């Protein structure tokens, strides 16, 4: 299982010489493209064919659709809710102390502070925020200290139950609220959602971004491993029995499989463009060889949020 490192600890600072060499051809090509896009300025993309999102997939109720990843995430919330969010063994129920609990939420404070640095707009003062894939409220709690109205969304009832206890001043639901938000954040979440479903959710999520609002969203684009290893991961994700057998053979604790899905940068940016987010930055991330990026996108003035 890949460690879910908080984005506030940029992997570029932790990257060893061996990891740099391991970037390979993908890293050389995409790093150059990402760095060219990293400057904050209007970026008009070439008109690409938008990612396919069918009419049936677009309502807010899409987030409550059941699939293997949703069931596994709910089971993780029942078994190890804090560890499922950040896979550090000190966050396991049997080990987590009050000091560890505070460290868990302090990581959320650091992540939100880091996102505001990335947004880099001194006059940006959001009055509402949405934490997409909120889990137990790690980022939500930090957002409530900065923003008046905060909502958290998660597919797992087990996670939402704990989030409501942790952050009583926020509102939580299993569906995207019928409202617009000045700020939408989602860190280490989309990677655990199957790609086509995640693209449809991204499209729906951006439709709830206010005029001149900002979205800060993290995606995984490449996970190391051979073709056979990729096939094995797919089988483990789809067949719970196979996953349980692998865990038993390795002597690991029985836990649901945590998917790690790879998105396509061009498809993601095409969705941003279609939803009026023509100003964006792409900040590369590298968590133990898992390459991705945080996309910080601003919706252009004159866009109309359907919920208004």
N, C-alpha and C positions, 0 to 999 in steps of 0.2 A: 504494500500500500504506500503510495507516495505521500510524503509529508506535506501538509497544507500550511506552508510558511506564510505568515502575515506579509502582505505586500509592502508594509512599512519597513521591511528589512530587505531592501533591493538586493536581489541575488547577484547583481553585478559586482557588489562589494565583497561577496563571499566566494566568487568564482575562482577556482583553482586553475593553474596552468593546464592541467589535464582536461578540465571541463571546457576551457576555451578551445583546445584542439578538437574536442568532441563536437563542437558546433557544426563542423563539416560544411558541405556545400549549401545545405538549407540555411544554416546560420549566416554564412557570408552573403548570400543573396538577399535574405530577408532583413538582416540587420542594417544593410545599407539603405534599403527602401524605408524601413521604419525610422531610421535616424533622419532621413530627408523629410519625413512627414512630421517630425517631432516639434518643429517650431509652431508656436501658437499664431495662426493667421488663417484667413479664409482659404479653404482648400476645395476648389471645384473639381470634383471627380468627373472623369469621362462618363458619359451616359452608358451605364452597363445595364444589361437585363437584370432586373431585380431578382433577389432570391425568391424562389417559389413559395408563396404562402396562400393556401386555398382559403376560400371564403369561410369554410366550416371551421378553420383553425384559428380565426382571428378574434372571437369574442373573449372577454375577460375570463369567462369560465374555463378557458383553455388551461389555465394554471391548475385547475383542480382535476384535470384529466389523470386517470390512473395509468401507470405503467410500472415496469420492473424497478426503475430508478426511484420512483416515488415511494413504492412499497419498501424498498431497501432503506431509503432515507428515514422513513417513519420508524422502521425497526431499529436503526442506529440511534434515533432520538430516544427510544424506549430503553435501549441498553446503555449507551455511552454518549449522551447528548453533547457534552463539552468536548470530549475527545474527537467526536465526529466532525466538529467544526475546525479544531486545530489538533492535528494528530501528533501531539506531544504526550508522552506517557504520564507526565505529572497532572494531566487533565483527566485521567481515568478516575472513575468514581471512587475506587478503593484507595487511591493515592492522593486525591486532590484535597489540599488543605485550604484554609481561608486565605492564606497568602497566595496560593496558586490561583484561587478564584479571582482575587483582585488583579493578579498578573494577567489573567485571561482577558478581563475587561479593559485593563490598561493597554493591551495590544490593540483593542478596538479604538481607544482614544488616539493612539499613535497613528493608526491607519487613516482615521478621519482627518487628523491634522495634516498628514501627508497628502491626502487628496485635495485639501484646500490649497496646499502649496502648488500642486500640479495645476489646479484651476487657474491660479495666477491672475485673478481679477480682484484688485483691492476693493472695488465697490460692490462685489458680489455678496449680497446679504439675503440668502433664501429665507422665506417665511414658512416653507413647507418642504418636506423631504420624504422620500420613499426608500426603504431598505428592502431590496428585492432578494429573496432567499435569506431571510434574516436569521434563521436558526434560533438560537436561544437568546438573541438580542445583543450580541457582541458589539456590532456597529450601531444598532438602534439606540442603545443607552448613550453612546458618545454623541449621536446626532441630537438627542433631546437637550443636551447641555448647550447647544449652539442655535437650535432652531425651534420655533414655536410649535409647529404642527408636524408630527412625525408618525408615519405608518410603517408597519413591517408586514411583509408577505412571505409565507412559507407553505410548502405543500404538505408538510408533516404536522398532524395534530399534536404529536408528542412534543415537537419543538415549540409550537405555538403556546402550548400550556406553560412551559417553562419560561418562555419569553415574556408572557404576561406577568409572571411573578417577578421577573428580573427588572422589567421596565414598565411599571404600571401607568406612567404618564403618556405612553404611546398607545396607538391602536393597532391591533393585529388581525389578520384575516388570511384565509387560504386562497383568496382571489385578489386580483389587482383592483383596488378601490376605483369607483367611478368618480374620479377627481383628477385634477392636474397638480403637478408638483414642480417646484422651482429647482429641486435637486433630486436626482435618482442615482442611487449607488448600488453596486453589486460586485462583491469581491469573492473570489474562490467559490463561485456558485455555478456559472454556466458550464464549467468543465464537467460537472456531474449530471448535466441534462443532455439527453440524446440530441444530436446536432439539429436535425430538421425541426424537432419540437422546440429546441432552444431558439432557432432563428424566428419561428413564428411568435414565440414569447417576446423576443427582442423587438419585433415589429409592433406588437401590442403595447409593450412597455413604453416605447418612445412616443406612442400616440398620447400618452399621459404626461408628457413633458411640456411645461409651460412655455409660452413665448419668451425667448431669451433665457430659458432654463438650461441647466447643465446636467449631463449624465456622465458618470464615471463608472465604467464597466470593465471587468476583467475577463479575458478569454484565454484559453490554451490553444496553441496552434500546432505544437509538435511535441510528441512524447517519444523518447528514445526506445529502440527495440527492433528486433528483426521481424520479418514477415510472420514467422511461426509464433513468435511471442505475441504479436498483435492478434493473431487468430485465437491463441489460447486465452487472451484477455477477453475477447468477445464471447467465447464460450462460457467462461466463468461468470460474465455479467448476465448471460441469458439463461444459464442452467444452474440454479442454486445448489443442486446436488453435487455438481462438479466442483463448485467453489468450496463446499464443505469438505469434500474429499481432499482437496489441495491443502486446506488449512490443517486438517488432521495429519496429513503426511508431514507437514512442516512443523507440527507441534505448536501452532499458533492459536490464540483464543478465538472461539467461534463468533464471528461477526459478519453481517451482510457485506457483499462486495460493493466497494465504492468505485463507481465508474469514473474514468478520466477520458473525456471526449475531446477530439481535436476539431476545432473550427477552421474555416477558411477566411483569411483576412479580407479578401476582396468581396466575398458574400456579405460579411459583417458590415463593411464600409458602404456597400451598396444599399443596405437597409438604412443605415444612418442617413445617407444622401436622400433616399426616398422620403424619409420622415423630416426633412428640412434641417438636418444637422450637417451643414457644409463647413463649419469651423470645428476642427478637432485636432487633438494631438494623440500620438501613439507612443506610449512609453514601454519599451521592451522589458520583459521580466524573464528570469531564468531561475527556477526553483529546482535545484538538484538535477539539472539537465532537461527539465520540462519547460519548454519555451512558450512564451505567450506575450501578452501585453495588456496594459490598462489603457483603454480608450477614453479620453476626456473630450466630450462633444458638446457643443453649444448649439441650441436650436435658434435659427435665424429669426429676426424680428419679422412680424407679419404672419407667422405661422399660427394656425388656429388649433387649439387643443379641443378635440371632439367633446370633452367632458364639460367645457365651459358653457 
